[in-house]
């Protein structure tokens, strides 16, 4: 009888090998790793990648992946091979332009936030560290000591060697997987083209196939929104600066740091007395995952390399100006997902897991995360940006994947502003209010493919009224911003404004078991009367905040959960995954049937009362309740709540009646000169009131007590996800808490992840920030040690290399008594 495996890992590249290693470390046995080719020198990018592991980026989780990855690579015993497995040489990011230099200054600050050392170097210091560089062409550089250079096959081989040492892991090469058997929605076996092992019975499958798409993906309806792109690499002839290194001598292979010249999307690494030169500076050379051949290496295309890219090479490395002899010329393929992030997690098929779209820089971090998820049900790091279920339907269409990944390739090292919307494609999803907004001169921001108003030029008329309360911005802080945002903010506070909330989504839970299930899913007490709205959180088993949300009880056995459109697929997955399997609960995404607006401000009640015969007085319509009301021949679900921190309602109604409702509200608002307002003012209103930003202020790495959301946790109500963890957390003193800080200097236009300093010690980082136009201060939130979280404590925040005084403040800064909201 053939053996049944606990898990079959498909793909023995860096991610697959590392995943097997981690699963074995977690105590699993009966792990099988299969690969379609040889092992460890396989057909994928693990074998052709030059091996640079750069341990710092603007993205927090990718930095965490990279730091963990390089540290783990370093810890492995050397693999039996003439080449070094690991080279602790660091990386040097070179700036040719002032814009790039400023971005490096920003990244250097973030390195403090991520506890990853970095050093800013002058042009001369850069040349001293890497002698072949031309100091006259360089503005400066950022040195990251933690970065490394590895031999991919050696590291993958070391992972598999160590994983198999105690018999927990078996490794089979030349075993292509052709299908996965599924019964009753669960994995049962893997089918292969290896005649010795045609069927492998197993409990789970982990796909680490990266750029290769298997037939099973289409058969089971598992979309992989990624493409393979060719990237050029070659070895140049020896240069004088490396002449003293002896070819073939192990300790001479790599001595100098990897150099990345980001303005030209070029990089350099040492191969003894030669340089390897890599280029992304060419047209995107795409290949669909279905069409990738046996290996991830394609023929070199010299016409793409020896033109503009080589001219830049000669400027940065003058010793290569006369080079004519080249070797090891390849076009090596790498995976590009639609958002540049890995794809990690369990598919919609139980037991079929994904860990793809990763490079060797992040491979061990990705592998650790998927292994943790498989073993414990959750991960150390917040996975929202990597979640396999993060993609809306439009985002997995072939045309979208091709367009976006080509853009991602072209822009691989572009400087990206945190508030910047994608350049293409645009107008993928449109608001039903678009025609009305266009007439007002809307400036759009794209969110989950949806075009939403950022601000409206028509509201420039409000600037004269509020001019002295809206500070000017300059440089970086002025990008993707307008003073009109401040005017819309203040008009909401003092009058009333209408917000397009098309980005909200609704998950419906109904059935005889709905009440019990919703109470189990949520941390707050959800067994409230029909007509109530409850703000709550979903928690992970370890007590991390999975999401904060509002839930309305529409009937005894029907609930609507309101979440953000951008996270809808993974939110639906969370609700489905924990639901009872006895048929007592039915879950549906009803988002595409409804749209919404926000009507907020002190005059909101007056506007709303003009368009409905229903009584919307404070007595008839209390705070945090909902009612169905009539507006313009439409049944509207009116929720009396406000993310803006003002009196008002969130109004949900059928999308085919959207303009009728908008027009009725707009006509009623003419008496008050009510403006429409955009997402820019929405965020500044939110932070002024102290409301949390999911994904910034709260996510799975923080618990509700740290986040100031302990009041949403009802430990006495009975069991719910995360209850045991919360009981344990309540017994321990808090070590850190989300705190509000204010800055008097408006020049510090913080965007997030800037380090918060107590003397020379980084004690936290900015989780969200914006200007509070009502309170007249720049506001930042961040997690601080409790001993530094008392109001009045003075700290500093580093912004583009400058320190700005920040004072811990009592929150909320606005309407602490809730009088305006509840009035």
HELIX and SHEET records of a PDB file:
HELIX    1   1 UNK A   14  UNK A   25  1                                  12    
HELIX    2   2 UNK A   45  UNK A   48  1                                   4    
HELIX    3   3 UNK A   60  UNK A   75  1                                  16    
HELIX    4   4 UNK A   98  UNK A  113  1                                  16    
HELIX    5   5 UNK A  123  UNK A  129  1                                   7    
HELIX    6   6 UNK A  135  UNK A  137  5                                   3    
HELIX    7   7 UNK A  152  UNK A  164  1                                  13    
HELIX    8   8 UNK A  215  UNK A  219  1                                   5    
HELIX    9   9 UNK A  240  UNK A  242  5                                   3    
HELIX   10  10 UNK A  250  UNK A  252  5                                   3    
HELIX   11  11 UNK A  262  UNK A  264  5                                   3    
HELIX   12  12 UNK A  302  UNK A  305  1                                   4    
HELIX   13  13 UNK A  308  UNK A  316  1                                   9    
HELIX   14  14 UNK A  318  UNK A  320  5                                   3    
HELIX   15  15 UNK A  363  UNK A  376  1                                  14    
HELIX   16  16 UNK A  393  UNK A  396  5                                   4    
HELIX   17  17 UNK A  398  UNK A  410  1                                  13    
HELIX   18  18 UNK A  434  UNK A  438  1                                   5    
HELIX   19  19 UNK A  457  UNK A  462  5                                   6    
HELIX   20  20 UNK A  463  UNK A  466  1                                   4    
HELIX   21  21 UNK A  467  UNK A  469  5                                   3    
HELIX   22  22 UNK A  475  UNK A  478  5                                   4    
HELIX   23  23 UNK A  483  UNK A  494  1                                  12    
HELIX   24  24 UNK A  514  UNK A  521  1                                   8    
HELIX   25  25 UNK A  565  UNK A  567  5                                   3    
HELIX   26  26 UNK A  568  UNK A  578  1                                  11    
HELIX   27  27 UNK A  591  UNK A  593  5                                   3    
HELIX   28  28 UNK A  604  UNK A  611  1                                   8    
HELIX   29  29 UNK A  655  UNK A  657  5                                   3    
HELIX   30  30 UNK A  658  UNK A  669  1                                  12    
HELIX   31  31 UNK A  670  UNK A  672  5                                   3    
HELIX   32  32 UNK A  679  UNK A  688  1                                  10    
HELIX   33  33 UNK A  710  UNK A  712  5                                   3    
HELIX   34  34 UNK A  715  UNK A  717  5                                   3    
HELIX   35  35 UNK A  723  UNK A  730  1                                   8    
HELIX   36  36 UNK A  786  UNK A  788  5                                   3    
HELIX   37  37 UNK A  819  UNK A  822  1                                   4    
SHEET    1   A 6 UNK A 169  UNK A 172  0                                        
SHEET    2   A 6 UNK A  31  UNK A  34  1                                        
SHEET    3   A 6 UNK A   5  UNK A  10  1                                        
SHEET    4   A 6 UNK A 199  UNK A 207  1                                        
SHEET    5   A 6 UNK A 186  UNK A 192 -1                                        
SHEET    6   A 6 UNK A 177  UNK A 183 -1                                        
SHEET    1   B 6 UNK A 169  UNK A 172  0                                        
SHEET    2   B 6 UNK A  31  UNK A  34  1                                        
SHEET    3   B 6 UNK A   5  UNK A  10  1                                        
SHEET    4   B 6 UNK A 199  UNK A 207  1                                        
SHEET    5   B 6 UNK A 352  UNK A 356  1                                        
SHEET    6   B 6 UNK A 343  UNK A 346 -1                                        
SHEET    1   C 3 UNK A  52  UNK A  53  0                                        
SHEET    2   C 3 UNK A 148  UNK A 150 -1                                        
SHEET    3   C 3 UNK A  86  UNK A  87 -1                                        
SHEET    1   D 8 UNK A 119  UNK A 121  0                                        
SHEET    2   D 8 UNK A 140  UNK A 144 -1                                        
SHEET    3   D 8 UNK A  91  UNK A  95 -1                                        
SHEET    4   D 8 UNK A 258  UNK A 261  1                                        
SHEET    5   D 8 UNK A 266  UNK A 271 -1                                        
SHEET    6   D 8 UNK A 274  UNK A 279 -1                                        
SHEET    7   D 8 UNK A 226  UNK A 236 -1                                        
SHEET    8   D 8 UNK A 286  UNK A 287 -1                                        
SHEET    1   E 9 UNK A 119  UNK A 121  0                                        
SHEET    2   E 9 UNK A 140  UNK A 144 -1                                        
SHEET    3   E 9 UNK A  91  UNK A  95 -1                                        
SHEET    4   E 9 UNK A 258  UNK A 261  1                                        
SHEET    5   E 9 UNK A 266  UNK A 271 -1                                        
SHEET    6   E 9 UNK A 274  UNK A 279 -1                                        
SHEET    7   E 9 UNK A 226  UNK A 236 -1                                        
SHEET    8   E 9 UNK A 326  UNK A 337 -1                                        
SHEET    9   E 9 UNK A 297  UNK A 298 -1                                        
SHEET    1   F 3 UNK A 429  UNK A 430  0                                        
SHEET    2   F 3 UNK A 450  UNK A 456  1                                        
SHEET    3   F 3 UNK A 442  UNK A 447 -1                                        
SHEET    1   G 6 UNK A 626  UNK A 631  0                                        
SHEET    2   G 6 UNK A 634  UNK A 639 -1                                        
SHEET    3   G 6 UNK A 648  UNK A 654 -1                                        
SHEET    4   G 6 UNK A 594  UNK A 600 -1                                        
SHEET    5   G 6 UNK A 497  UNK A 500 -1                                        
SHEET    6   G 6 UNK A 675  UNK A 677  1                                        
SHEET    1   H 5 UNK A 533  UNK A 539  0                                        
SHEET    2   H 5 UNK A 545  UNK A 555 -1                                        
SHEET    3   H 5 UNK A 558  UNK A 564 -1                                        
SHEET    4   H 5 UNK A 504  UNK A 510 -1                                        
SHEET    5   H 5 UNK A 586  UNK A 589 -1                                        
SHEET    1   I 7 UNK A 736  UNK A 743  0                                        
SHEET    2   I 7 UNK A 777  UNK A 785 -1                                        
SHEET    3   I 7 UNK A 761  UNK A 772 -1                                        
SHEET    4   I 7 UNK A 755  UNK A 758 -1                                        
SHEET    5   I 7 UNK A 794  UNK A 799 -1                                        
SHEET    6   I 7 UNK A 802  UNK A 809 -1                                        
SHEET    7   I 7 UNK A 736  UNK A 743 -1                                        
END                                                                             
